[in-house]
Amino acid sequence: MKSRDVRQVWSIAAAVVLLFLGPSILGVGGSILGAKFASLFFSEDQPVESDYLSLSVKLMLENAELREMAAKSRLYRSMLSYTRMPEVTALVGRVMYRSEGLIRGDLVIDRGTDHGIYSGAVCITSRGLVGIVTSVESTSSTIVPITSPAIHVSCITATTGSLGILGSEANGRLFLEYVDSSSLPLVGETVLTSRFGGVYPEGIVVGKVEEIAEGARGLDLSLEVTPAVEFERVNEVLILLSEDSGE
């Protein structure tokens, strides 16, 4: 038999063998290779690694919670830095809803007499003065904001020391009225609560002077004030409680 014929016979025989045994051979080989790759990624130490992973996730969540608490602590310290009231405690209250609108509406918070809140307590945020508590229930209180025409605050400008009474129009715009023209107030200077009102602690930020105009009597000035607080975004307040309030 010629060598060419011999090669053809061996080729036919190999084809027959692969036809019947190929799937089994590939299956065994695939199983071996699969087990080899699985051993690289899923070793016997997998439960230990899983424990480490769970611990890492737990630590990440705890760190996030601690960072949030630290941020709130800085925020509350910032709130308190606005006032120089010597004997005061502070309580955080969350705004549950507004009685009328986002800017002029009264704010109802989740703190009341059960928490030591009393009528006349001053409320602030990290930006500045919000308003004053006017009515109190056992677990809730109503805050009237300074954008309400019912509220008047004795204020002073930080740079020139111009004194006046802060009030608002029906649309919520703030004005510092009865300012002595000789005090020469400046546009852009900060407006603070003054010590002359007897209700609000001095030094709380109220806003900035936006515009200066002649007063209604022609003998004084009227300063339009842009409030420091964005009343439509107030979700949390700090209530300042005087220790000698006689609760």
Residue pairs with C-beta under 8 A, 6 or more apart in sequence:
75 126
76 90
76 92
76 238
78 126
79 90
79 124
79 125
79 126
79 238
80 88
80 90
80 238
82 124
82 128
82 129
82 203
82 204
82 205
83 124
83 201
83 202
83 203
83 204
83 240
84 201
84 202
84 203
85 201
85 202
85 240
85 242
87 242
87 243
87 244
88 201
88 240
88 241
88 242
88 243
89 116
89 240
89 241
89 243
90 238
90 239
90 240
90 241
91 111
91 115
91 116
91 117
91 238
91 239
91 241
92 236
92 237
92 238
92 239
93 109
93 110
93 111
93 117
93 123
93 141
93 236
93 237
93 238
93 239
94 109
94 110
94 235
94 236
95 107
95 108
95 109
95 234
95 235
95 236
95 237
96 108
96 109
96 110
96 140
97 108
98 105
98 106
98 107
98 108
99 105
99 106
99 107
99 108
99 142
100 106
102 231
102 232
103 145
103 147
103 172
103 231
103 232
104 145
104 147
104 148
104 171
104 172
105 145
106 134
106 142
106 143
106 144
106 145
106 148
107 123
107 130
107 131
107 142
107 143
107 145
107 234
107 237
108 140
108 141
108 142
108 143
109 140
109 141
109 143
109 237
109 239
110 139
110 140
111 117
111 139
111 140
111 141
111 239
112 136
112 137
112 138
112 139
112 140
112 141
113 136
113 137
113 138
114 138
114 139
115 139
116 241
116 247
117 133
117 136
117 141
117 239
117 241
118 133
118 136
118 241
118 245
118 247
119 133
119 134
119 135
119 136
120 132
120 133
120 199
120 245
121 132
121 133
121 141
121 239
121 240
121 241
121 242
121 245
122 129
122 131
122 132
122 133
122 199
122 200
122 201
122 204
122 239
122 240
123 129
123 130
123 131
123 132
123 133
123 143
123 237
123 238
123 239
123 240
124 130
124 204
124 237
124 238
124 240
125 229
125 234
125 236
125 237
125 238
127 205
127 228
127 229
127 230
128 204
128 205
128 206
128 207
128 227
128 228
128 229
129 146
129 153
129 193
129 200
129 204
129 205
129 206
129 228
129 229
130 143
130 145
130 146
130 229
130 231
130 234
130 237
131 143
131 144
131 145
131 146
131 148
131 151
132 143
132 144
132 151
132 199
132 200
133 141
133 142
133 143
133 239
134 142
134 143
134 144
135 141
135 142
136 142
141 239
143 237
144 150
144 151
145 151
145 231
146 153
146 166
146 168
146 174
146 206
146 227
147 168
147 172
147 174
147 227
147 231
148 168
149 167
149 168
149 169
149 170
151 167
151 168
152 165
152 166
152 167
153 165
153 166
153 193
153 197
153 199
153 200
153 206
154 163
154 164
154 165
154 166
154 193
154 194
154 196
154 197
154 198
154 200
155 163
155 164
155 165
155 166
155 176
155 191
155 192
155 193
155 194
155 206
156 162
156 163
156 164
156 191
156 192
156 193
156 194
157 176
157 183
157 185
157 186
157 189
157 190
157 191
157 192
157 209
157 223
158 189
158 190
158 191
158 192
159 186
159 189
159 190
160 183
160 184
160 185
160 186
160 189
161 183
162 176
162 179
162 180
162 183
162 184
162 185
162 221
162 223
163 179
163 180
163 183
163 194
163 196
164 176
164 177
164 178
164 179
164 221
164 223
165 176
165 177
165 178
166 174
166 175
166 176
166 177
166 191
166 206
166 225
167 174
167 175
167 177
168 174
168 175
169 175
172 231
173 224
174 206
174 207
174 224
174 225
174 226
174 227
175 222
175 223
175 224
175 225
176 191
176 209
176 222
176 223
176 225
177 215
177 220
177 222
178 215
178 220
179 185
179 215
179 220
179 221
179 222
179 223
180 220
180 221
181 219
181 220
181 221
185 209
185 212
185 221
185 223
186 209
187 209
187 210
187 211
187 212
188 208
188 209
189 208
189 209
190 205
190 207
190 208
191 205
191 206
191 207
191 208
191 209
191 223
191 225
192 202
192 203
192 204
192 205
192 206
193 200
193 201
193 202
193 203
193 204
193 206
194 202
195 202
201 240
205 228
206 225
206 227
206 228
207 225
207 226
207 227
207 228
208 225
208 226
208 228
209 223
209 224
209 225
210 223
210 224
210 225
210 226
211 223
211 224
212 221
212 222
212 223
212 224
213 221
213 222
213 223
213 224
214 220
214 221
214 222
215 221
215 222
216 222
